[in-house]
Amino acid sequence: MSSESRGKDRRTNMLPDRLATRRKAAPAERESARTAEEKGSGQEAAVREDEAAAAGGVPGVAGQTEDGGAPSERDLGKRHHHHHHELPKVDIKAELERLKRLRRYTIIRRIFQICSVVLSAFLQAYAIQTFVQPAMLLSSGFTGLAILIDRITSLFGLSFPTFVGMVVLNIPVAIICWRSISKRFVVFSMLQVVLSSLFLQILDLDPVLYEPLLEVVFGGFVYGFSIAVALRAGASTAGTDFISLMVSNKTGKSIWGLVFAGNCVVLLIFGALFGWTAAAYSIVFQFISTKTIETFYHRYERTTLIITTKRPDAILASYNATYRHGSSVAEVMGGYSGEIFWQITTVVSTFEVDDIVHLVRIQDSHAVVNMVRTEDFVGGFYRAPID
């Protein structure tokens, strides 16, 4: 047997012994650290009392007052009051810098949201003018309902433009849902609707494709991407999103099944009036747009994070202060090094993963984070409200 093989066997055989020794020594190490901490705290308290005695305030020597006599009850009460009501020192400059950083972060975030909402509105108007209208398609939600009303009124020689219907249909729903969902979400969503209707009115775009199937495929992708951009920015295209969120917040149940049924009814009316070929193309269009949203927006998907670190306390302190997901911690041993590590396991929303990994790397640059897609989850799961 070679020396390298004997070395590997010796190291492998030593691992259980090293782990057992480490576990036996752990309680003694913790007790020693606690004793040292208490001793240090007692020395610091004695130094503070001596300093106070030198300043002429509270006696610094136990059992004596300033004139060398025994302490009175008043002196003891004063000492007790001073000990329990001493206010911690606050670094004003550090606090101001922290507030400035938070303010700058908030401003940058709001600017990003506004830019994303404008881009989403433009892409939605572009998709409607260059793909939906030329191919006689019908989108989902209140925008599709506005398109249907526009088509129906045109049969009778009347005009109820799509951009008008988008605003008129969404305003009552926004008023009803104002107190039940995030007000910021309502404001940004209505801004997206107003801008989309404005772009539909001022833009005059020609079709870029003249094959119905290509218009369905590329139109569905662009339309779905426009909605995903709004969702990632903390907004939406309003309408059914408002209603679904309001019902979910009040009852804890989802009504996406009813929303799908409503879209089917609209498609049936559309097919009966304008032909089943257009309705069939519209179904494919809506399917592609939905899949595009799922590709770029992961709020409703979950991921299991397994974090291996030597600094579990620092990571958990930052994680628990920022997120409200539960976690479990287990002590493990490195299979090669034989060193002791800790594994933190938690289930989070997929759209939070990047921020959590960044938080972990700040606290421990050597931490290893394993991400596993969670197919299903049973139990309480906190979902942060849409900002």
C-alpha positions in Angstrom: 0.0 0.0 0.0 1.4 3.4 -1.0 2.0 6.2 1.6 -0.7 8.3 0.1 -3.3 5.5 0.5 -2.2 4.9 4.1 -2.6 8.7 4.8 -6.1 8.8 3.4 -7.2 5.7 5.5 -5.7 7.2 8.6 -7.5 10.5 8.0 -10.8 8.7 7.3 -10.5 6.6 10.5 -9.7 9.7 12.6 -12.8 11.6 11.5 -15.3 10.0 13.9 -12.8 10.4 16.8 -12.2 14.0 16.0 -16.0 14.7 15.8 -16.6 12.9 19.1 -13.7 14.9 20.8 -15.1 18.1 19.4 -18.6 17.4 20.7 -17.3 16.5 24.2 -15.2 19.6 24.3 -17.9 21.9 23.1 -19.9 22.2 26.4 -16.6 22.9 28.3 -15.6 25.6 25.8 -19.0 27.3 26.0 -18.9 27.2 29.8 -15.4 28.6 29.8 -16.4 31.4 27.4 -19.5 32.2 29.5 -17.3 32.4 32.7 -14.8 34.7 31.0 -17.6 36.9 29.7 -19.1 37.2 33.2 -15.7 38.0 34.7 -15.1 40.6 32.0 -18.5 42.2 32.6 -17.8 42.3 36.4 -14.4 44.1 35.8 -16.0 46.6 33.5 -18.7 47.4 36.1 -16.1 47.9 38.8 -14.2 50.3 36.5 -17.3 52.3 35.8 -18.1 52.6 39.5 -14.5 53.8 40.2 -14.8 56.4 37.5 -18.1 57.6 38.9 -16.6 57.8 42.4 -13.7 59.9 41.1 -16.2 62.3 39.5 -17.9 62.8 42.9 -21.2 61.3 41.9 -21.9 57.8 43.0 -19.7 56.0 45.5 -17.1 53.8 43.9 -16.0 51.7 46.9 -18.6 49.2 48.2 -19.9 50.1 51.7 -18.5 53.7 51.7 -19.7 57.1 50.9 -17.7 60.2 50.0 -17.0 61.0 53.7 -16.0 57.4 54.4 -19.2 56.4 56.2 -21.6 53.7 55.5 -23.9 54.2 52.5 -27.5 55.3 53.3 -30.6 54.0 51.6 -30.8 57.2 49.6 -27.3 56.6 48.2 -28.2 53.0 47.4 -31.4 54.1 45.6 -29.4 56.7 43.7 -26.9 54.1 42.6 -29.6 51.7 41.6 -31.4 54.4 39.6 -28.2 55.5 37.9 -27.4 51.9 36.9 -30.8 51.1 35.3 -31.5 54.4 33.5 -28.1 55.1 31.9 -28.9 55.7 28.2 -26.7 54.1 25.6 -24.6 56.4 23.5 -25.8 57.1 19.9 -23.4 57.9 17.1 -25.4 60.7 15.4 -23.1 60.9 12.4 -23.4 57.1 11.8 -27.2 57.3 12.1 -27.4 60.2 9.6 -25.2 58.3 7.1 -27.4 55.2 7.5 -30.5 57.3 6.8 -28.9 58.9 3.8 -28.0 55.5 2.4 -31.6 54.3 2.9 -33.0 57.4 1.3 -30.8 57.0 -1.7 -31.7 53.4 -2.0 -35.4 54.2 -1.9 -35.1 57.0 -4.5 -33.2 54.7 -6.9 -35.7 52.0 -6.4 -38.6 54.3 -7.2 -36.8 55.6 -10.3 -36.3 52.0 -11.4 -40.0 51.3 -10.8 -41.2 54.3 -12.8 -38.8 53.5 -15.7 -40.0 49.8 -15.7 -43.7 50.9 -15.7 -43.1 53.3 -18.7 -41.3 50.5 -20.6 -44.1 48.0 -19.8 -46.7 50.4 -21.0 -44.8 51.1 -24.3 -44.3 47.4 -25.0 -48.0 46.6 -24.3 -49.1 49.3 -26.6 -46.6 48.2 -29.2 -47.8 44.6 -29.0 -51.5 45.6 -29.3 -50.9 47.8 -32.4 -48.4 45.6 -34.3 -49.7 42.1 -33.4 -53.0 42.0 -31.6 -55.1 44.4 -33.8 -53.7 43.3 -37.2 -54.3 39.6 -36.4 -57.7 40.2 -34.8 -56.5 38.7 -31.5 -58.0 39.0 -28.0 -55.7 39.4 -25.0 -56.7 38.3 -21.5 -58.0 40.4 -18.6 -59.5 43.8 -18.7 -57.4 44.8 -21.7 -59.0 42.0 -23.7 -62.4 43.0 -22.5 -61.7 46.6 -23.7 -60.7 45.2 -27.1 -63.9 43.1 -27.3 -66.0 46.1 -26.4 -64.2 48.1 -29.1 -64.9 45.4 -31.7 -68.6 45.0 -30.7 -69.3 48.7 -30.8 -67.7 49.0 -34.2 -70.3 46.5 -35.6 -73.0 49.0 -34.8 -71.1 52.0 -36.3 -70.1 53.3 -32.8 -66.7 54.0 -31.4 -65.4 53.0 -27.9 -61.6 52.9 -28.4 -59.5 50.4 -26.6 -57.4 53.0 -24.8 -60.6 54.6 -23.3 -62.0 51.2 -22.3 -58.7 50.3 -20.5 -59.0 53.3 -18.2 -62.8 53.3 -17.7 -62.9 49.6 -16.7 -59.9 49.8 -14.3 -60.8 53.0 -12.4 -63.8 51.5 -10.5 -61.8 48.4 -9.6 -58.9 50.5 -8.3 -61.3 52.5 -6.1 -62.8 49.3 -4.7 -59.5 47.7 -4.0 -57.7 50.8 -2.7 -58.0 49.9 1.0 -57.5 46.2 0.6 -54.2 46.0 -1.2 -50.9 48.0 -1.3 -51.7 51.6 -2.3 -48.3 51.9 -3.9 -49.1 48.8 -6.0 -52.4 50.4 -7.1 -50.8 53.7 -8.0 -48.0 52.2 -10.1 -50.5 49.8 -11.8 -52.9 52.6 -12.7 -49.9 54.6 -14.0 -49.1 51.6 -16.3 -52.7 51.5 -17.5 -52.9 55.3 -18.2 -49.5 55.3 -20.0 -50.5 52.2 -22.1 -53.8 54.0 -23.2 -51.8 57.2 -23.9 -49.3 55.3 -26.1 -52.2 53.6 -27.9 -53.6 57.0 -28.7 -50.5 58.9 -29.8 -48.6 56.0 -31.5 -49.4 54.9 -35.0 -47.4 51.7 -35.7 -47.6 49.5 -38.7 -47.5 45.7 -38.5 -44.1 44.1 -38.7 -45.3 40.6 -39.6 -48.1 39.5 -42.0 -48.4 35.8 -41.1 -51.1 35.1 -38.5 -49.1 32.4 -36.8 -46.0 34.5 -36.5 -48.1 37.4 -35.1 -49.6 35.1 -32.5 -46.2 33.7 -31.4 -44.2 36.9 -31.3 -47.1 39.0 -30.2 -47.7 36.6 -27.3 -44.1 36.9 -26.2 -43.9 40.7 -26.4 -47.2 41.1 -24.6 -46.3 38.6 -21.8 -42.9 40.3 -21.4 -44.5 43.7 -21.0 -46.6 42.3 -18.1 -43.6 40.6 -16.5 -41.7 43.9 -16.6 -44.5 45.6 -14.7 -44.8 42.8 -12.2 -41.1 42.8 -11.4 -41.3 46.5 -10.8 -44.1 46.1 -8.2 -47.0 47.0 -10.6 -49.3 45.2 -13.0 -51.8 45.8 -15.8 -54.5 46.2 -13.1 -57.9 44.7 -13.7 -58.1 41.1 -12.6 -54.8 41.4 -10.7 -56.5 43.9 -8.4 -59.5 41.7 -7.8 -57.3 38.5 -7.2 -55.1 40.3 -4.7 -58.0 41.7 -2.8 -59.8 38.4 -2.5 -56.5 36.6 -1.6 -55.8 39.2 1.2 -59.3 38.9 2.7 -59.9 35.2 2.4 -56.4 33.7 1.9 -57.7 31.8 -1.2 -56.9 32.2 -4.8 -59.5 33.0 -7.5 -57.3 32.4 -10.6 -59.6 29.6 -11.5 -62.5 32.0 -11.7 -60.4 34.5 -13.6 -59.5 31.8 -16.2 -63.2 30.9 -16.5 -64.0 34.6 -17.1 -61.4 34.7 -19.9 -63.0 31.6 -21.4 -66.4 33.3 -21.4 -65.0 36.4 -23.2 -63.3 34.1 -25.7 -66.6 32.3 -26.4 -68.4 35.6 -27.0 -65.5 36.7 -29.2 -65.5 33.5 -31.2 -69.3 33.6 -31.7 -69.1 37.1 -33.1 -65.9 37.2 -35.1 -65.1 33.5 -35.9 -63.7 30.6 -34.1 -60.4 30.8 -36.0 -59.6 34.2 -34.4 -60.7 32.8 -31.0 -58.4 29.7 -31.4 -55.5 32.0 -32.3 -56.3 34.1 -29.3 -56.1 31.1 -27.0 -52.6 30.3 -28.3 -51.7 34.0 -27.9 -52.8 34.0 -24.3 -51.0 30.7 -23.6 -47.7 32.0 -24.9 -48.0 35.3 -23.0 -48.7 33.4 -19.8 -45.7 31.2 -20.2 -43.6 34.2 -20.9 -44.7 35.8 -17.6 -43.9 32.6 -15.8 -40.4 32.6 -17.4 -39.5 36.1 -16.3 -41.5 36.5 -13.0 -40.9 33.9 -10.2 -42.8 35.4 -7.3 -45.1 32.4 -6.8 -42.3 29.8 -7.1 -40.3 28.5 -4.1 -36.7 27.5 -3.7 -34.9 25.7 -0.9 -31.6 27.2 0.2 -29.0 25.1 2.0 -26.3 27.4 3.4 -23.1 25.8 4.8 -21.1 28.3 6.9 -18.9 28.8 9.9 -20.7 32.0 10.9 -24.3 30.9 11.5 -25.0 33.5 14.2 -24.1 36.5 11.9 -26.0 35.1 8.9 -29.2 34.3 11.0 -29.2 37.7 12.6 -29.1 39.5 9.3 -31.6 37.0 7.7 -34.1 37.1 10.5 -34.0 40.9 10.6 -34.8 41.1 6.8 -37.0 38.1 6.0 -39.8 36.3 7.8 -39.2 32.8 6.6 -38.5 30.1 9.0 -35.2 28.1 9.0 -33.4 25.2 10.7 -29.8 24.8 11.7 -27.8 21.6 12.0 -24.2 21.0 13.0 -22.3 19.0 10.3 -18.8 17.9 9.7 -16.7 18.4 6.6 -16.2 15.0 4.9 -12.7 15.8 3.8 -11.4 18.4 6.3 -13.2 17.0 9.4 -14.0 20.6 10.4 -17.3 21.5 12.1 -19.7 23.6 10.0 -23.4 24.6 10.3 -26.1 24.1 7.7 -29.0 26.6 7.5 -32.0 25.3 5.6 -34.8 27.6 4.6 -37.5 27.8 1.9 -38.0 31.2 0.2 -39.7 32.7 -2.8 -37.6 32.3 -5.9 -37.5 36.1 -6.6 -35.8 36.6 -3.2 -32.9 34.2 -3.9 -30.5 36.7 -5.3 -30.9 39.2 -2.4 -30.6 36.4 0.2 -27.4 35.0 -1.4 -25.9 38.5 -1.4 -26.8 38.9 2.3 -25.2 35.6 3.1 -22.0 36.5 1.2 -21.7 39.7 3.0 -21.7 37.9 6.4 -19.5 35.0 5.2 -17.7 35.2 1.9 -16.7 31.5 2.2 -20.2 30.3 2.7 -21.6 27.7 0.3 -25.2 28.1 -0.9 -27.0 25.2 -2.6 -30.3 26.1 -4.3 -32.9 23.4 -4.9 -36.2 24.0 -6.7 -39.1 23.2 -4.4 -41.9 21.4 -6.3 -44.4 21.6 -3.4 -44.7 22.9 0.1 -47.0 22.0 2.9 -47.3 24.3 5.9 -47.3 28.0 6.6 -45.3 30.1 4.2 -45.0 33.8 4.5 -45.4 35.8 1.3 -44.4 39.4 1.6 -47.0 41.9 0.3 -46.4 43.5 -3.1 -44.6 46.8 -2.6 
